[in-house]
């Protein structure tokens, strides 16, 4: 089952949907992110934030080097994959408590709406992967003057 993440000014909230209210002046269009299920060791927690000109997806992956993370755009999907390797010596380690998660991870988001998937960027800082998706201006309902020429 996928979770919906997005915002809208006109559509009422649907049960099970996670989205921010689009009340800021100047926001245009409707952006919807569907959190797609994945088969992996774990799925890092994520936040989706919408501001006037971009949508940001923040994934919490502490202890994972940027070189171990892949971000891909496939059609209207953004996929994040990687691996968090154990930081203890291999072999017989005796744990009194082990709560951290190691192994491969994957998150996939289906993006719908007025966004430019050709300009997606990603950066890692302090264990947080920030994926920035620029929005495109909504063109419907805007007035555009067409010059009339003679001849």
C-alpha positions in Angstrom: 0.0 0.0 0.0 1.4 3.4 -0.9 1.1 6.6 1.2 0.2 9.9 -0.5 2.3 12.9 0.3 1.4 16.2 -1.2 -0.7 19.4 -1.0 -3.8 20.9 -2.5 -5.9 24.0 -1.9 -9.1 22.6 -3.3 -9.3 18.9 -2.6 -10.3 17.7 0.9 -7.9 15.5 2.8 -8.5 11.8 2.1 -8.1 9.2 4.9 -4.5 7.9 5.0 -3.1 10.8 3.0 -0.3 12.8 4.4 0.0 16.3 2.9 0.6 19.9 3.9 -2.1 22.5 3.4 -1.3 24.8 0.5 -2.3 28.1 2.0 0.8 30.2 1.1 0.2 33.0 -1.3 1.8 32.5 -4.7 1.8 28.7 -4.7 0.7 27.2 -7.9 -0.5 23.8 -9.0 -0.9 20.6 -7.2 2.0 18.3 -6.3 1.5 14.8 -5.0 4.1 12.3 -3.9 3.2 8.7 -3.4 5.5 6.8 -1.1 5.8 3.4 -2.9 6.4 0.2 -0.9 9.8 -1.4 -1.3 11.4 -4.8 -0.4 14.5 -3.9 1.5 16.1 -4.3 4.9 14.7 -1.0 6.1 13.2 2.2 4.8 14.7 5.4 6.2 12.2 7.9 7.7 11.4 10.8 5.4 9.7 14.2 5.4 8.3 16.0 2.4 8.3 19.8 2.5 6.7 22.1 0.0 7.7 25.7 -0.4 6.7 28.3 -3.1 9.1 27.1 -5.8 10.4 23.6 -4.8 9.4 20.3 -3.1 12.0 18.8 -0.8 12.2 15.2 0.3 14.4 14.7 3.4 15.6 11.2 4.3 17.3 10.4 7.6 20.3 8.2 6.9 22.9 8.8 9.6 26.2 7.0 9.2 25.8 6.4 5.5 28.4 8.1 3.3 27.2 10.0 0.2 29.2 7.6 -2.0 26.9 4.7 -0.8 23.7 6.5 -1.9 22.1 6.5 -5.3 19.3 8.8 -6.3 17.6 8.1 -9.7 14.7 9.6 -11.6 12.9 6.9 -13.6 9.9 8.4 -15.5 7.8 10.1 -12.8 9.5 8.2 -9.9 12.4 9.2 -7.7 14.2 6.2 -6.2 16.8 6.3 -3.4 18.9 3.2 -2.7 22.0 2.6 -0.6 23.5 0.6 2.1 24.5 1.2 5.7 27.4 -1.0 6.5 28.2 -2.1 10.1 30.9 -0.1 11.8 32.0 -2.9 14.2 34.6 -5.6 13.3 33.2 -8.6 11.5 33.2 -11.9 13.3 32.0 -12.8 16.7 30.9 -9.5 18.3 29.0 -9.9 21.5 26.2 -7.3 21.7 24.5 -6.4 24.9 22.1 -4.2 22.9 21.9 -3.6 19.2 19.1 -1.2 18.0 20.7 0.4 15.0 19.8 -1.0 11.6 22.3 -2.0 9.0 22.0 -3.2 5.4 20.4 -2.1 2.2 17.7 0.5 2.1 15.4 1.8 -0.6 12.7 4.5 -0.9 10.7 5.3 -4.0 8.4 8.2 -4.5 6.0 8.7 -7.5 5.7 12.4 -8.3 2.6 13.9 -9.8 2.1 17.5 -10.6 3.7 20.6 -12.0 7.4 19.7 -11.2 10.6 19.6 -13.3 12.0 16.1 -12.8 14.9 17.0 -15.2 16.3 19.4 -12.6 16.2 17.2 -9.5 19.2 17.7 -7.2 20.4 15.9 -4.1 22.8 16.8 -1.3 23.9 15.1 2.0 24.5 17.0 5.2 24.7 15.8 8.8 23.1 12.4 8.0 20.1 13.9 6.1 19.7 13.4 2.3 17.9 16.4 0.9 16.3 15.9 -2.6 15.1 19.1 -4.2 12.4 19.0 -6.9 11.8 22.3 -8.6 8.2 23.2 -9.4 7.1 24.7 -12.7 4.7 27.6 -12.9 1.1 26.5 -13.5 0.1 27.7 -16.9 -3.6 27.1 -16.8 -5.7 30.1 -16.1 -3.0 32.6 -16.7 -3.5 35.4 -19.2 -0.9 35.6 -21.9 -1.1 38.4 -24.5 -0.6 37.3 -28.1 0.6 40.0 -30.5 -1.5 40.6 -33.6 0.5 41.2 -36.7 -0.6 42.3 -40.1 0.2 40.8 -43.5 
